[in-house]
Amino acid sequence: MKLYVYDHCPYCVRARMIFGFKKLSVELIILANDDEATPIGLVGKKVVPILVKEDGSAMPESLDIVKYIDDNFGETVLSEQVRPEIEAWIKQVGEYYNHLLSPRFVQLDLAEFASQSAVNYFTKKKTTLIGDFAENLANSLQYIAKINADLTALSELIHADDKANGAQLSLEDIMLFPMLRNLTCVKGIVYPANVERYLHKMAELAQVSLYLDRAI
């Protein structure tokens, strides 16, 4: 199987996680951010992740990929339960955290931004959503203060290092870890102890590296 992704894409991380959890091999293909032809050729639109199955058919949509792999390869490992409190946290943080992330992604030496044309493509697209990258970087402290407060609130919802709900790996982990992982590209964020343990344990289980060593 092949999985087409961007390294920075949280939806791609969702799809990658299930392979890590189940210790399944998959060929990871990182697309250039400005490559429209490949995804359109596979599924008719520019999206990632895309799973190309063993029979050659292509499947988009991260949670569909997660369910397909979990249901069809070995015993099911994920509960579909997502607590409303986790959903609310994800929604709240999702409203502002790209002001921190998008300007940094293009500075992390990621494969999807290897060419200047890919950087320009991403920058133009995201600037229409969050405004000028330099201005967002200059305003980092206000967003870091917000995320630090939200991480403190999250710490009350993390009940075990290897599963957020304390009982079983679930879609909560699939949805939550990619957001936390991407935040590791930001210097100055303070993780409560249990959130930090959860972050590192999930990275280990999912076989997805963090950005701590290149945080900006």
Backbone torsions as a table, in degrees:
resi	resn	phi	psi	omega
1	MET	NA	152.8	178.1
2	LYS	-124.4	141.7	178.3
3	LEU	-125.2	115.9	179.5
4	TYR	-91.3	127.8	-171.7
5	VAL	-147.2	170.5	155.8
6	TYR	-110.0	145.6	-179.2
7	ASP	-64.3	-37.4	-174.2
8	HIS	-81.4	-11.7	-170.7
9	CYS	-75.3	118.9	-178.5
10	PRO	-64.7	-30.6	178.2
11	TYR	-69.8	-33.6	175.1
12	CYS	-67.2	-39.1	177.4
13	VAL	-62.3	-38.4	175.6
14	ARG	-53.5	-49.6	-178.1
15	ALA	-66.1	-38.3	179.5
16	ARG	-65.1	-34.1	-174.4
17	MET	-60.1	-41.3	-175.1
18	ILE	-65.8	-31.8	175.8
19	PHE	-67.4	-39.3	177.1
20	GLY	-66.2	-46.3	-179.8
21	PHE	-57.6	-39.2	-175.3
22	LYS	-96.5	3.1	178.9
23	LYS	54.7	45.1	178.2
24	LEU	-103.7	142.2	177.6
25	SER	-85.4	145.4	176.0
26	VAL	-151.3	143.3	176.4
27	GLU	-82.0	114.8	-178.0
28	LEU	-90.2	122.2	-179.6
29	ILE	-118.6	115.3	-179.7
30	ILE	-93.1	118.0	-179.2
31	LEU	-83.2	149.3	168.2
32	ALA	-64.5	142.0	-174.7
33	ASN	-63.4	-25.5	179.8
34	ASP	-98.1	11.3	177.2
35	ASP	-82.3	100.9	177.7
36	GLU	-91.1	-29.3	-172.3
37	ALA	-65.1	-41.6	-175.4
38	THR	-64.4	-54.4	180.0
39	PRO	-65.2	-36.8	178.2
40	ILE	-64.0	-38.1	177.6
41	GLY	-66.0	-30.4	-178.0
42	LEU	-84.6	-45.4	-173.2
43	VAL	-131.9	6.0	174.0
44	GLY	87.8	2.2	178.1
45	LYS	-157.8	161.9	-179.3
46	LYS	-85.2	94.9	177.3
47	VAL	-141.8	156.5	165.8
48	VAL	-142.0	154.2	1.6
49	PRO	-78.4	161.2	172.6
50	ILE	-132.5	125.6	175.2
51	LEU	-99.4	125.4	170.0
52	VAL	-99.4	113.8	-174.6
53	LYS	-74.1	174.3	-179.0
54	GLU	-62.6	-26.1	179.1
55	ASP	-87.4	2.3	177.5
56	GLY	92.0	-8.7	178.3
57	SER	-76.6	152.6	-175.0
58	ALA	-112.3	139.6	-178.2
59	MET	-129.3	122.7	172.4
60	PRO	-93.0	-173.3	174.9
61	GLU	75.3	113.1	-171.8
62	SER	-58.8	-48.0	-176.0
63	LEU	-71.8	-27.6	173.3
64	ASP	-66.4	-40.2	177.7
65	ILE	-64.2	-45.4	179.1
66	VAL	-57.3	-47.9	-178.2
67	LYS	-65.3	-41.5	-179.9
68	TYR	-60.3	-47.0	-179.0
69	ILE	-67.8	-42.4	-178.1
70	ASP	-66.3	-37.6	-176.4
71	ASP	-78.3	-25.1	-168.7
72	ASN	-113.6	-3.0	-178.0
73	PHE	-131.5	96.2	179.8
74	GLY	75.9	-169.8	-179.0
75	GLU	-70.0	144.8	177.2
76	THR	-64.1	134.0	-178.2
77	VAL	-112.2	-13.7	-173.3
78	LEU	-107.4	135.0	164.1
79	SER	-82.5	146.9	178.5
80	GLU	-88.9	3.5	-179.2
81	GLN	-68.7	134.3	170.5
82	VAL	-134.3	118.0	-179.4
83	ARG	-66.3	142.0	177.8
84	PRO	-56.2	-33.1	-179.9
85	GLU	-65.5	-36.5	177.2
86	ILE	-70.6	-42.7	177.0
87	GLU	-58.4	-42.1	-179.7
88	ALA	-65.7	-39.3	179.3
89	TRP	-64.4	-45.7	180.0
90	ILE	-60.3	-42.9	179.7
91	LYS	-64.7	-44.3	-177.7
92	GLN	-63.4	-48.9	-178.8
93	VAL	-68.7	-35.6	179.7
94	GLY	-62.6	-19.4	-179.5
95	GLU	-73.7	-18.9	-176.0
96	TYR	-136.4	-14.3	-167.8
97	TYR	-70.8	-18.4	176.9
98	ASN	-69.4	-17.6	172.7
99	HIS	-63.7	-28.8	174.9
100	LEU	-84.9	-39.1	-167.8
101	LEU	-82.9	-51.6	-171.0
102	SER	-56.1	-44.6	179.6
103	PRO	-65.8	-22.4	-178.9
104	ARG	-86.9	-32.9	-175.8
105	PHE	-54.3	-40.4	-176.1
106	VAL	-74.3	-5.2	178.8
107	GLN	-107.1	6.3	-173.7
108	LEU	-95.7	4.0	-179.2
109	ASP	60.9	44.3	178.6
110	LEU	-86.0	149.8	-174.1
111	ALA	-61.6	-33.8	-178.2
112	GLU	-69.9	-13.2	178.9
113	PHE	-115.6	31.4	-177.5
114	ALA	-68.4	-27.9	-180.0
115	SER	-105.7	152.5	177.6
116	GLN	-65.0	-32.1	179.0
117	SER	-64.7	-35.4	177.2
118	ALA	-68.7	-41.0	176.5
119	VAL	-61.3	-45.9	-178.9
120	ASN	-63.6	-40.6	179.7
121	TYR	-59.9	-49.6	-179.3
122	PHE	-64.8	-45.6	-177.0
123	THR	-61.0	-44.8	179.8
124	LYS	-62.0	-44.0	-177.7
125	LYS	-65.9	-46.1	-175.0
126	LYS	-77.2	-28.5	178.0
127	THR	-61.8	-33.2	178.2
128	THR	-66.9	-21.0	-178.1
129	LEU	-95.0	-39.5	-172.8
130	ILE	-119.9	-6.3	-177.8
131	GLY	92.7	-174.0	-174.8
132	ASP	-58.4	132.4	-177.9
133	PHE	-61.9	-43.4	-178.1
134	ALA	-62.6	-40.0	178.3
135	GLU	-65.5	-39.9	177.9
136	ASN	-64.5	-41.2	176.6
137	LEU	-61.9	-39.9	179.7
138	ALA	-65.4	-25.8	-179.7
139	ASN	-96.3	15.8	-174.5
140	SER	-55.7	-40.4	-173.5
141	LEU	-59.2	-37.1	-179.1
142	GLN	-68.6	-36.4	178.4
143	TYR	-75.3	-34.5	176.8
144	ILE	-64.2	-39.5	177.2
145	ALA	-61.1	-40.4	179.5
146	LYS	-66.2	-45.1	-177.0
147	ILE	-69.9	-34.2	177.0
148	ASN	-61.6	-40.5	177.2
149	ALA	-66.0	-41.1	-179.6
150	ASP	-69.5	-33.0	176.5
151	LEU	-68.3	-34.4	174.9
152	THR	-62.2	-42.0	176.7
153	ALA	-65.2	-39.4	179.9
154	LEU	-62.8	-32.7	-176.5
155	SER	-57.7	-27.7	178.3
156	GLU	-73.3	-15.8	-176.2
157	LEU	-102.2	-8.1	-180.0
158	ILE	-93.6	112.4	-172.1
159	HIS	-104.3	-7.1	176.0
160	ALA	-159.9	153.4	-178.2
161	ASP	-66.0	-30.6	-172.5
162	ASP	-108.9	8.5	175.9
163	LYS	-169.7	123.7	-172.1
164	ALA	-61.4	-36.9	-176.1
165	ASN	-82.8	-6.4	177.8
166	GLY	82.6	-6.4	-175.2
167	ALA	-114.6	-45.9	-173.9
168	GLN	-159.2	147.3	169.8
169	LEU	-54.0	141.3	-174.3
170	SER	-150.9	177.6	175.4
171	LEU	-62.2	-21.7	172.6
172	GLU	-55.3	-47.0	-178.7
173	ASP	-66.0	-40.0	179.0
174	ILE	-62.0	-35.2	-177.4
175	MET	-88.2	-32.2	-173.0
176	LEU	-85.2	-46.8	-174.8
177	PHE	-57.6	-43.5	-178.8
178	PRO	-58.1	-34.8	177.7
179	MET	-68.2	-45.4	179.4
180	LEU	-64.8	-40.4	179.4
181	ARG	-60.2	-44.3	-179.1
182	ASN	-66.5	-30.6	177.9
183	LEU	-65.5	-17.6	-179.6
184	THR	-70.4	-4.5	174.9
185	CYS	-85.2	0.3	-175.7
186	VAL	-108.9	119.9	174.8
187	LYS	-72.7	144.7	174.0
188	GLY	98.6	-7.1	176.8
189	ILE	-77.2	136.3	-179.7
190	VAL	-109.2	117.5	-179.3
191	TYR	-96.7	124.5	170.6
192	PRO	-54.1	151.3	-171.0
193	ALA	-54.7	-43.9	-177.0
194	ASN	-72.9	-30.5	175.9
195	VAL	-68.6	-39.8	178.2
196	GLU	-64.4	-42.2	177.6
197	ARG	-62.8	-43.2	178.8
198	TYR	-61.0	-44.9	-179.6
199	LEU	-57.4	-47.7	-177.9
200	HIS	-71.0	-37.6	179.4
201	LYS	-67.7	-41.4	177.9
202	MET	-63.6	-40.1	177.9
203	ALA	-60.0	-40.1	178.6
204	GLU	-66.1	-48.4	-178.0
205	LEU	-66.3	-39.6	-177.2
206	ALA	-81.4	-15.5	-176.3
207	GLN	60.2	45.6	178.1
208	VAL	-125.1	123.4	-176.1
209	SER	-77.2	154.9	177.4
210	LEU	-93.1	174.1	-179.0
211	TYR	-107.4	12.4	-172.9
212	LEU	-57.4	-34.6	-176.0
213	ASP	-75.8	-7.3	178.5
214	ARG	-132.1	23.3	-178.0
215	ALA	-61.4	146.5	-178.2
216	ILE	-120.8	NA	NA
